[in-house]
């Protein structure tokens, strides 16, 4: 008979796992923020929205900050996942992995749109 290892979970670790999951609630705000930043910057660069493609420098100047805003929930969740993993609890990596995957997919979609 083998005994299961005894793990002691501190209340702070439980709190960090919960916060890693709560970072998912930031996704709608990050989507809206990324849209506002991207569209706001392209408008601030005085590019008319008449359907003509802006130059690459303008696209990058608007897209990179928007992608940074969108990645905030993944960074927050990863930060809490790393904190809780120091206590030996790997449950915080589930929401962090989901958000990292969503962020990578979002970045690849935007990069693909640049070359389409």
LINPE-V350014 format. One record per run of one state. SS is the DSSP state (A for helix, B for strand, O for the rest). FROM is the first residue (numbers start at 0). TO is the last residue. If there is no record, write none. Layout:
ss = [SS	SS]
from = [FROM	FROM]
to = [TO	TO]
This chain:
ss = [O	A	O	A	O	A	O	A	O]
from = [0	10	44	55	70	71	85	91	114]
to = [9	43	54	69	70	84	90	113	115]
